[in-house]
Amino acid sequence: MTVLETRGPEGSDDREPIDLVDRRKRREEWLRKKKERESGENKDDLADFELDQSDLATISAEPADEASQGQQKVTRQSRWQISWTTLSFLLMVAIPGALTTFYYMVIASPQYVVETQFSVRGASQSSMSTLGLSGLFGTSVQSGDSYIVASYVESLQLVRDVKDQLGIDLRQYYARDDIDFVYRIKPDKPLEEFTDYWRDMIEVSFNSTTGNITLYIYAFSADDTKAIADAVLKVSETLVNNLSEASRLQMTAVASRQVARSEEQLKKVRDEIRTVRAQQQTLDPTMMAKIEGGLQNQLQTQLTTLQTRYNALLLSVDKDSPSARSLHKQIITLVEQLSEQKKRLGDPNVKTDKLTVGQDQTNISAVLTKFEELTVDQAFATKAYTTSLAAFETALAEAQKQERYFATFVSPTRPEIALYPLRLLDSFIALLVMLAVWMISQFLYRSFRDHAI
């Protein structure tokens, strides 16, 4: 059966044959009546409403053609669409993994590592360490100083000390042009920011049992790594020596000041004694007092003898006789001498701190009192000076026991090969991490989407 006419808008490509439209209408009518008959609404037989085999074939083939066309259309659209899972895998695993692998295999610069081990030792030992039991408690006498050095190696102060004391700028070793862009820094990078970078390029470990420090230094040249390690050890040794000297001075400062005060006091007393001896022109004023006392006794004896003779003479002669007058004059002279001698030995009207040199009116009692006071002061000053010297010697001995020294028992050596990066292992670990992150994100995404959480 040939169909010449078509239905549809003029100029449209979706025109359908007239016969096909009629058959579709007849099929829809047949299906409607069949549905009414099954529901009991229409009891008429469907025999009077029959469809040709060609109608059924044509109508049944139509949905298949439409499905085929729809499938072809979906297939053409799916060629240009990518699922979210595939896209996320590409963005989170495939592309970053490829870039990371390319970096480690091609771009990453070789890193050299130098190992050195050192410790801070001292002369003093505790009773536990003497018995060999200090290791049971995980501490030692030098642990505090070792902790200081371990912290110093990672600090900004070390970077400054290397530059000030040795004239070496650590930044120059990590600013070379042959270093890859990830690790290369600017030569004028601020020291505060470089300190964080420096901590990433070293590894410090401290053994609290032995007090040993292990230091690993990473750089991009064998010679640079060795030079950096040597510089770090030099400034660390200087730090330990300065700490030891400061501790020694602190322990001996008090004793040293006490010795200085005692020495100054003893010197002052000796100068005063020397002045008294020079004024009295005698080495020992005590002996001078004894001599003056003996002279006074002699004058007193002579005066007593003359008075006795004078009294006996008056019994036989007149007091105006020449012999009586002569004897009387001698008695007067002795009395004056005795009175003067008594003044010299101790006159209450003469102050003890007023000493006259080369005059007969010098108060011997005041000189003797002053000399005795100075002698006592000298004895106390000498004893204080001796005690302060003993204390200083003790403090010095204790300071020597507390003295610390820097001991390097594993010296840094020039590395022969670069140990890092581990190109295959680092690439594999990076891929594993990215894959794990992607899987976790997929799980969370699907859980939230399906309201599983």
C-alpha positions in Angstrom: 0.0 0.0 0.0 1.5 3.2 -1.1 0.9 6.4 0.8 1.4 9.7 -1.0 0.1 12.2 1.5 1.6 13.2 4.8 0.4 15.1 7.9 2.4 17.7 9.8 3.4 21.3 9.7 4.4 22.6 6.3 8.2 22.7 5.9 8.6 20.3 8.8 10.7 17.1 8.6 8.5 15.3 11.1 5.7 14.4 8.8 4.0 11.0 9.2 2.1 8.9 6.6 -1.7 9.1 6.7 -2.2 5.3 6.9 0.2 5.1 9.9 -1.8 7.7 11.7 -5.1 5.8 11.1 -3.6 2.6 12.3 -2.4 4.3 15.5 -5.8 5.7 16.2 -7.4 2.2 15.7 -4.9 0.6 18.0 -5.5 3.2 20.7 -9.3 2.6 20.4 -8.8 -1.1 20.6 -6.7 -0.8 23.7 -9.3 1.5 25.4 -12.1 -1.0 24.7 -10.0 -3.8 26.0 -9.3 -1.9 29.2 -13.1 -1.2 29.7 -14.0 -4.8 29.1 -11.5 -6.0 31.7 -12.8 -3.4 34.2 -16.4 -4.6 33.5 -17.6 -1.3 32.2 -18.1 -2.7 28.6 -19.3 -6.2 28.1 -19.3 -6.1 24.3 -17.2 -8.6 22.5 -14.1 -7.3 20.9 -14.7 -9.5 17.9 -16.5 -6.8 16.1 -13.4 -4.6 16.6 -10.6 -6.4 15.0 -7.2 -5.3 13.8 -5.4 -6.5 10.8 -2.1 -8.3 11.3 -0.5 -5.6 9.3 -1.9 -3.0 11.7 -0.6 -4.8 14.8 2.8 -5.3 13.2 3.0 -1.7 12.1 1.8 -0.3 15.5 4.0 -2.7 17.5 7.0 -1.8 15.5 6.5 1.9 16.0 7.5 2.0 19.7 10.6 0.0 19.0 11.6 2.5 16.4 11.1 5.3 18.8 13.1 3.6 21.5 15.9 3.0 19.1 15.9 6.6 18.1 15.9 7.7 21.8 18.7 5.3 22.6 20.8 6.7 19.7 20.1 10.2 20.9 21.2 9.3 24.5 24.3 7.6 23.2 25.3 10.7 21.3 24.8 12.9 24.4 26.7 10.5 26.7 29.8 10.9 24.5 30.2 14.4 25.8 29.3 13.8 29.5 31.6 12.6 32.3 30.4 11.3 35.6 31.2 13.0 38.9 33.2 10.0 40.1 35.4 10.0 37.1 35.9 13.8 37.2 36.7 13.8 40.9 39.2 10.9 40.4 40.9 12.8 37.7 41.1 16.0 39.7 42.1 14.5 43.1 44.2 11.5 42.1 45.2 11.1 38.5 46.4 14.6 37.6 48.0 15.5 41.0 49.6 12.0 41.2 51.0 12.5 37.7 52.4 15.9 38.6 53.8 14.6 41.9 55.5 11.7 40.2 56.9 13.9 37.5 58.3 16.2 40.2 60.0 13.4 42.2 61.3 11.6 39.1 62.5 14.6 37.1 62.5 17.9 38.9 63.4 17.2 42.6 67.0 18.1 43.5 69.1 15.4 45.2 69.5 16.0 49.0 72.7 15.1 50.9 72.6 14.4 54.6 75.3 14.6 57.3 75.0 12.9 60.7 76.9 14.1 63.8 76.6 13.2 67.4 77.8 15.2 70.4 77.1 15.7 74.1 77.8 18.1 76.9 80.0 16.6 79.6 81.3 17.8 83.0 83.7 16.9 85.7 81.1 16.5 88.5 79.2 13.3 89.0 76.3 12.6 91.3 76.3 9.7 93.8 73.8 7.8 91.6 76.0 8.1 88.5 79.1 7.1 90.6 77.2 3.8 91.4 76.2 3.4 87.8 72.5 3.8 88.5 71.8 7.1 86.8 70.5 5.3 83.7 67.7 3.7 85.7 66.1 7.1 86.1 66.7 8.4 82.6 68.5 11.6 83.8 72.0 12.8 84.1 73.8 15.8 85.4 74.4 17.2 82.0 70.8 16.7 80.7 69.9 20.4 81.3 72.8 21.7 79.3 72.2 19.1 76.5 68.6 20.3 76.3 69.8 23.8 75.9 72.1 22.9 73.1 69.4 20.9 71.3 67.0 23.9 71.5 69.8 26.2 70.4 70.5 24.3 67.2 66.9 24.9 66.1 66.7 28.6 67.1 67.2 31.9 65.4 70.1 32.6 67.7 72.2 29.9 66.0 71.6 31.4 62.6 72.7 34.8 63.9 75.7 33.4 65.7 76.9 31.6 62.6 76.7 34.8 60.7 78.3 37.0 63.4 81.0 34.7 64.7 82.0 32.8 61.5 80.9 35.2 58.8 78.8 32.4 57.2 75.2 33.1 55.9 73.3 29.8 56.0 70.8 31.2 53.5 73.4 31.1 50.7 73.5 27.2 50.8 69.8 27.0 50.0 69.5 29.8 47.4 71.6 28.2 44.6 70.2 28.2 41.1 70.5 24.4 40.8 68.0 23.7 43.6 64.5 22.9 42.5 61.8 25.6 42.9 60.1 23.8 45.9 63.2 24.1 48.2 65.0 27.1 46.7 64.7 30.3 48.7 65.6 33.9 48.1 69.1 35.0 49.2 67.7 37.9 51.2 65.0 36.0 52.9 64.4 37.4 56.4 66.1 35.5 59.1 62.9 35.0 61.1 61.3 33.3 58.1 64.4 31.4 57.3 64.4 29.9 60.8 61.2 28.0 60.0 62.9 26.7 56.7 66.0 25.8 58.7 64.0 23.7 61.1 62.7 21.7 58.2 66.2 21.0 56.9 67.6 19.6 60.2 66.6 16.9 62.5 67.6 16.9 66.2 67.1 14.0 68.6 68.0 13.9 72.3 68.6 10.7 74.3 67.6 11.5 77.8 69.3 8.3 79.1 72.8 9.0 77.8 72.5 12.8 77.2 73.7 12.4 73.6 72.4 14.6 70.8 72.1 13.3 67.2 71.9 15.9 64.5 71.0 15.4 60.8 71.6 18.2 58.4 70.1 18.2 54.9 71.5 20.3 51.9 71.7 20.1 48.2 75.5 19.6 47.9 77.9 17.4 49.6 80.4 20.2 50.4 77.6 22.5 51.6 76.3 19.9 54.0 79.7 19.3 55.5 80.3 23.1 55.8 77.0 23.7 57.5 77.6 20.8 60.0 81.0 22.2 60.9 79.6 25.7 61.5 76.9 24.4 63.7 79.3 22.5 65.8 81.6 25.5 66.2 79.0 27.9 67.5 77.5 25.2 69.7 80.9 24.6 71.3 81.2 28.4 71.8 77.8 28.4 73.5 78.8 25.6 75.9 82.1 27.3 76.8 80.3 30.6 77.4 77.7 28.9 79.6 80.4 27.1 81.6 82.4 30.4 82.1 79.3 32.3 83.1 78.4 29.5 85.6 82.0 29.6 87.1 82.0 33.3 87.4 78.6 33.3 89.0 79.6 30.7 91.6 82.9 32.5 92.5 81.6 36.1 92.2 80.3 36.2 95.8 83.4 34.6 97.3 85.7 36.9 95.2 83.9 40.0 96.4 84.2 38.8 100.0 88.0 38.3 99.6 88.3 41.8 98.1 86.5 43.3 101.1 88.5 41.4 103.6 91.7 42.3 101.9 90.8 46.0 101.8 90.0 46.0 105.5 93.3 44.2 106.4 95.2 46.7 104.3 93.5 49.6 106.0 94.4 48.3 109.5 98.0 47.7 108.5 98.3 51.2 107.2 97.0 52.6 110.5 99.5 50.5 112.5 102.3 51.7 110.2 101.3 55.3 110.8 101.4 54.8 114.6 104.8 53.2 114.4 106.1 56.0 112.3 104.8 58.6 114.6 106.3 57.0 117.7 109.4 56.0 115.9 109.2 52.5 117.3 108.2 49.1 116.0 106.4 48.1 119.1 104.6 50.8 121.2 104.2 48.2 123.9 107.9 47.9 124.5 108.1 51.7 124.5 105.5 51.8 127.2 107.4 49.3 129.3 110.6 51.5 128.9 108.7 54.6 129.9 107.2 52.8 132.8 110.7 51.7 134.0 112.0 55.2 133.7 109.1 56.5 135.8 110.0 53.9 138.4 113.6 55.0 138.4 112.6 58.6 138.9 110.3 57.7 141.7 113.1 55.7 143.4 115.5 58.6 143.1 113.0 61.0 144.4 112.3 58.8 147.4 116.0 58.5 148.1 116.6 62.3 147.9 113.6 63.1 150.1 115.0 60.7 152.7 118.4 62.3 152.6 116.9 65.7 152.7 114.8 65.0 155.7 117.8 63.4 157.5 120.0 66.5 156.6 117.4 68.9 158.1 117.9 67.2 161.5 121.6 68.3 161.6 121.7 71.5 159.5 119.5 74.4 158.6 117.4 74.2 155.5 119.1 77.4 154.2 122.5 75.7 154.2 124.1 75.1 150.8 123.9 71.4 151.1 120.2 71.5 152.0 119.4 73.9 149.2 121.2 71.8 146.7 119.4 68.7 147.8 116.1 70.5 147.7 116.7 71.6 144.1 117.4 68.1 143.1 114.2 67.0 144.7 112.2 69.7 142.8 113.8 68.6 139.5 113.0 65.0 140.1 109.4 65.9 141.0 109.0 67.8 137.7 110.5 65.0 135.7 108.3 62.5 137.4 105.2 64.6 136.8 106.1 65.0 133.1 106.7 61.3 132.9 103.3 60.6 134.4 101.8 62.9 131.8 103.4 60.9 129.0 102.2 57.7 130.4 98.6 58.8 130.7 97.0 62.2 131.1 93.2 62.3 131.2 93.3 65.7 129.6 95.0 64.3 126.5 92.8 62.7 123.8 93.7 59.2 122.7 93.5 60.0 119.0 95.8 63.0 119.2 99.3 61.9 118.7 102.3 64.3 118.5 105.5 63.2 117.0 108.9 64.2 118.4 107.5 66.0 121.5 107.8 65.1 125.1 104.0 65.7 125.6 103.1 62.6 123.6 100.5 60.5 125.5 102.0 57.0 125.7 98.8 55.6 127.1 96.7 56.9 124.2 99.3 55.4 121.8 99.3 52.1 123.5 95.4 52.0 123.5 95.3 52.9 119.9 97.9 50.3 119.1 96.1 47.6 121.0 92.8 48.4 119.2 94.6 48.2 115.8 96.2 45.0 116.9 92.8 43.5 117.6 91.4 44.8 114.4 94.4 43.4 112.5 93.8 40.0 114.1 90.1 40.0 113.1 90.9 41.3 109.6 93.5 38.6 109.1 91.2 35.9 110.2 88.4 37.2 108.0 90.8 37.4 105.1 92.0 33.9 105.7 88.4 32.6 105.9 87.4 34.4 102.7 90.3 32.9 100.9 89.3 29.5 102.0 85.8 30.1 100.9 87.0 31.4 97.5 89.1 28.3 97.1 86.2 26.1 97.9 83.9 28.0 95.5 86.6 27.7 92.8 86.9 24.0 93.3 83.1 23.6 93.1 83.0 25.7 90.0 85.6 23.5 88.4 83.5 20.5 89.2 80.5 22.2 87.5 82.6 23.1 84.4 81.1 21.8 81.1 82.8 20.9 77.8 81.5 20.1 74.4 82.4 16.6 73.3 81.9 15.5 69.6 82.1 11.7 69.3 80.7 11.3 65.8 82.3 14.0 63.6 80.6 15.1 60.4 82.0 13.6 57.2 81.5 14.6 53.5 78.7 12.5 52.1 79.4 10.5 48.9 75.9 10.0 47.5 72.5 11.7 47.9 70.1 9.7 49.9 67.0 11.7 49.3 64.5 12.0 47.8 63.3 8.4 47.6 61.7 9.0 44.2 59.7 5.8 43.7 58.7 5.5 47.3 57.7 9.1 47.7 55.7 9.0 44.5 53.9 5.8 45.6 53.2 7.3 49.1 51.8 10.5 47.5 49.5 8.4 45.2 48.3 6.4 48.2 47.5 9.5 50.2 45.7 11.1 47.3 43.7 7.9 46.7 42.8 7.6 50.4 41.6 11.2 50.4 39.6 10.7 47.2 37.9 7.5 48.6 37.0 9.3 51.9 35.5 12.2 50.0 33.5 9.8 47.8 32.2 8.0 50.8 31.2 11.2 52.5 29.6 12.5 49.3 27.5 9.4 48.7 26.6 9.2 52.4 25.2 12.7 52.5 23.5 12.3 49.2 21.7 9.1 50.2 21.0 10.4 53.7 23.0 7.6 55.2 24.6 9.8 57.8 
